[in-house]
Amino acid sequence: MYLSGIERLQKWLFHAVMGVFFMLFRLLSHRTSSGCVKKLPPISHPLLKVSATQLARKIRRREVSSVEVVQAYIDRIQEVNPLINAVVKERFSAALQEAAHVDKLINEEPGGEEVLEDRLPFLGVPLSVKESFGLQGMPFTTGIISRRGVVATADAPPVALMKRAGAIPLGVTNTSEGCMWAESNNHLYGITSNPYNLERIPGGSSGGEGSLLAAAGAVIGMGSDIGGSIRMPCFFNGIFGHKTTPGVVSNDNQYPEDTGRHAEYNCSGPMCRYAEDLLPMLRIMAGPNAHMLSLSEKVELKKLRFFTIPDDGGSILTSPVSQELKQIQRKVVERLEADLGVTVQEVHFPELRHGFQIWDTFMGLPGKDGKPPVPFAELLGEAGRPVWPLWELLKRMMGKSEHTVAAIGLTLVEKMHASKPSTSLIQMKEKLQKEVEELLGTDGVFLYPSHPRVAPKHHHCLFRPFDFAYTGILNILGLPVTQCPLGLNEEGLPLGVQVVTGKLQDRQSLAVALYLEKSFGGWREPGSN
């Protein structure tokens, strides 16, 4: 059954590539000519290079007003968004009013800075939000044409918690159509570009967040991740992001909703430019579940056990990991051994080469109620009228479809799924789960490539649709992962690595992120190499 599944995937890939070859001519014509010649303007305002934690401190101490900070970010968004198309709807007027209220509150607070820090740790700090999260009064479509005009009537729990902690949302950011592709492109808002090279993708589905944060149009944001949708944008855009242990941060009031077993794999988490903001953001976003992670417990890096996995072992469906990414991962290993006196052991798991097939199998399993996940074709269509992929493919060839090639391709793949899941793949996953959990225990950390290559050019993911398996397999294993930037390559594109640890041990990978930021420089301003 497993081999027949491979054959079906190979057959689909062949036909998809042939079809895409023709359709790319139409797609590429949608790109702006500015992407080939323009670069982002340099960052001019010093407040844009300060972490959210430090900004909150400055605001509490009245060293700077919240209005000044919010206005600086509004100015930056207005400067860069015409180039990157990350923010799809702003709320600048409301944000400035909220900032003015913050400044008034600080002037009137009798308890002083300490009281404000305890009650409102992100008081007055700007925040960006992925459009798939409910943000009251803002669009709530995930780029699906049939949801045009849908507006959130309430905040998603993590959004509400960050607002309650004092953060001020500036707007919502672009996603892939239906949040199920590696490029943030849809026919409602258009395509988002990577600030390091406008011809490159920012990733998906949290690509608007990744692009905006890297461009210094935001300092903190939030994304969701069911197959790498936080980590790929963070990798491609050279910022930090964290996929939490499943079940810690609420996924309520997001679209698409979790169905089938998706709640076991989908995670919401923080995205930011500075590593020191990850843990305080996670503490807030986790709300009543924060105690599960023991985030106040100090992590001694020298007492952790470190491992490195250089690649997936050579899957026929994924690209080979580039030499520059293997080299930077080796440099991390060398640095850990030199600085901490630890021995980083290289390990291999043969099951990883089947990462996509495992992810695909478990994403299709029914939930505890026995119901399968809602098909992607239904999510894209009108109520009671699922999308017909072959019809949409024909329409797309004539430039008439409301859906992207990627979304149409995913609905075609759905149609080709086996009626019953592969027993061998389920057994393979359980074996891998046991081996990895035994390796990590409560004090193990391993490094794993974020993707086989740096940010691809627009639409090129269509030719290698399964490369996200490097992130997706970790969703199925339910492990917390911190994506860490590791500088820029010779072309000025971000490098990075995934730092993986055991369930509920999120604080360990967050501590490693702080270390790697100091060792490799963290986020770099686009065009700074």
JOTAWO-V517678 format. One record per backbone hydrogen bond with DSSP energy under -1.0 kcal/mol. NH is the residue of the N-H (numbers start at 1). CO is the residue of the C=O. If there is no record, write none. Layout:
NH|CO  NH|CO
//
This chain:
5|1  6|2  7|3  8|4  9|5  10|6  11|7  12|8  13|9  14|10  15|11  16|12  17|13  18|14  19|15  20|16  21|17  23|19  24|20  27|23  28|24  30|27  31|28  35|32  36|33  38|34  48|45  49|46  50|47  55|51  56|52  57|53  58|54  59|55  60|56  61|57  62|59  63|58  64|58  69|65  70|66  71|67  72|68  73|69  74|70  75|71  76|72  77|73  78|74  79|75  80|76  81|77  83|80  84|80  85|81  88|172  89|172  91|170  95|91  96|92  97|93  98|94  99|95  100|96  101|97  102|98  103|99  104|100  105|101  106|102  107|103  108|104  109|105  116|112  117|113  118|114  119|115  120|116  122|165  123|120  124|166  125|122  127|168  128|220  129|171  130|222  131|173  133|130  134|253  137|152  138|135  140|150  144|141  147|144  148|145  150|147  152|138  156|134  160|156  161|157  162|158  163|159  164|160  165|161  166|163  167|162  168|125  170|127  172|89  173|129  174|86  177|185  178|142  179|176  185|183  186|190  190|186  192|184  193|84  194|200  197|194  200|197  201|456  206|229  208|174  210|206  211|207  212|208  213|209  214|210  215|211  216|213  217|212  221|271  223|269  225|267  232|228  234|230  235|231  236|232  237|233  238|235  239|234  240|272  241|483  242|270  243|481  248|245  255|132  262|259  264|261  265|262  266|262  267|225  269|223  271|221  272|240  273|219  277|274  278|275  281|277  282|278  283|279  284|280  285|281  286|282  287|284  289|286  290|287  292|289  293|290  297|294  303|300  304|301  305|443  307|445  308|345  309|447  322|452  326|322  327|323  328|324  329|325  330|326  331|327  332|328  333|329  334|330  335|331  336|332  337|333  338|334  339|335  340|336  345|306  347|308  352|349  353|350  354|351  355|352  358|354  359|355  360|356  361|357  362|358  363|359  367|371  370|367  379|375  380|376  381|377  385|382  387|377  392|388  393|389  394|390  395|391  396|392  397|393  399|396  400|395  408|404  409|405  410|406  411|407  412|408  413|409  414|410  415|411  417|414  426|422  427|423  428|424  429|425  430|426  431|427  432|428  433|429  434|430  435|431  436|432  437|433  438|434  439|435  440|436  441|437  443|440  444|440  445|305  446|500  447|307  448|498  458|199  460|457  462|459  463|460  467|464  469|466  470|467  471|468  472|468  473|469  474|471  476|472  477|473  479|474  481|243  482|499  483|241  484|497  486|495  489|493  492|489  495|487  497|484  498|448  499|482  500|446  501|480  505|502  508|505  510|506  511|507  512|508  513|509  514|510  515|511  516|512  517|513  518|514  519|515  520|516  521|517  528|525
//
